[in-house]
Amino acid sequence: MKGKRSILRRCISCRKIFDRFYLLKITNEKKSGIFINSGIGRSAYICRTKICTRNPKLKKNLQRALKTNFDDKFYEVFIIETQNYE
């Protein structure tokens, strides 16, 4: 019997491939809005490292990956959510 394969995703900041459970998922649902680590819809993945979450190009990369524009309120919530990462 075959074992379970891990599902791999690419970080939009450093472009490295990881198992999806080690990444932070940001999802854009058309009707509901943008969610962190939940939701079904267009998603982007980011490493749980300080280098990737503090990347100055991250906002632009997220906008491109999710095909939407962010307000500053979401980015403030995102920084608060990720401030304890290594």
C-alpha positions as CSV (number, residue, x, y, z in Angstrom):
1,M,0.0,0.0,0.0
2,K,1.3,3.4,-0.9
3,G,2.1,6.1,1.7
4,K,0.6,9.6,1.7
5,R,2.5,12.0,-0.5
6,S,3.2,15.4,0.9
7,I,1.6,18.3,-1.0
8,L,4.3,20.9,-2.0
9,R,3.8,24.6,-2.4
10,R,6.1,27.4,-3.4
11,C,6.8,30.5,-1.2
12,I,6.0,33.7,-3.2
13,S,8.8,35.6,-1.4
14,C,11.9,33.3,-1.5
15,R,10.5,31.0,-4.3
16,K,11.6,27.8,-2.4
17,I,9.4,24.7,-2.3
18,F,8.0,23.4,1.0
19,D,5.4,21.1,2.3
20,R,2.2,23.1,2.6
21,F,1.9,22.6,6.4
22,Y,5.1,24.6,6.9
23,L,3.8,27.6,5.0
24,L,1.4,30.5,5.8
25,K,-1.6,30.4,3.5
26,I,-3.3,33.6,2.4
27,T,-6.6,33.2,0.6
28,N,-8.7,35.6,-1.5
29,E,-12.4,34.6,-1.5
30,K,-14.4,36.8,-3.9
31,K,-17.4,37.2,-1.7
32,S,-15.9,37.0,1.8
33,G,-12.5,38.8,1.4
34,I,-9.0,37.8,2.4
35,F,-8.2,35.2,5.0
36,I,-5.0,34.0,6.7
37,N,-4.6,30.2,7.1
38,S,-8.2,29.3,6.1
39,G,-10.7,29.6,3.3
40,I,-11.2,28.2,-0.2
41,G,-10.3,30.2,-3.2
42,R,-7.2,31.7,-4.9
43,S,-4.3,31.2,-2.5
44,A,-0.7,32.3,-2.0
45,Y,1.8,30.7,0.4
46,I,4.6,32.4,2.4
47,C,7.4,30.8,4.5
48,R,7.0,31.2,8.3
49,T,10.4,33.0,8.5
50,K,11.1,36.6,9.4
51,I,13.0,37.1,6.1
52,C,10.0,36.2,3.9
53,T,7.3,37.9,6.0
54,R,9.3,41.2,6.2
55,N,10.3,41.3,2.5
56,P,9.7,44.8,1.1
57,K,8.4,43.3,-2.1
58,L,5.9,41.0,-0.3
59,K,2.9,43.4,-0.7
60,K,3.4,43.5,-4.5
61,N,4.0,39.8,-4.7
62,L,0.7,39.1,-2.8
63,Q,-1.2,41.5,-5.0
64,R,0.1,39.8,-8.1
65,A,-0.5,36.2,-6.8
66,L,-4.0,36.8,-5.5
67,K,-5.0,39.2,-8.4
68,T,-6.4,41.8,-6.0
69,N,-5.4,45.0,-4.2
70,F,-4.9,45.2,-0.5
71,D,-5.8,48.1,1.9
72,D,-3.3,49.1,4.5
73,K,-5.5,47.6,7.3
74,F,-4.9,44.0,6.0
75,Y,-1.2,44.6,5.8
76,E,-1.2,45.8,9.5
77,V,-3.1,42.7,10.6
78,F,-0.7,40.5,8.6
79,I,2.4,42.1,10.3
80,I,0.8,41.6,13.8
81,E,0.0,38.0,12.9
82,T,3.5,37.2,11.8
83,Q,5.6,39.2,14.3
84,N,6.6,36.2,16.3
85,Y,8.1,34.2,13.4
86,E,11.8,33.4,13.5
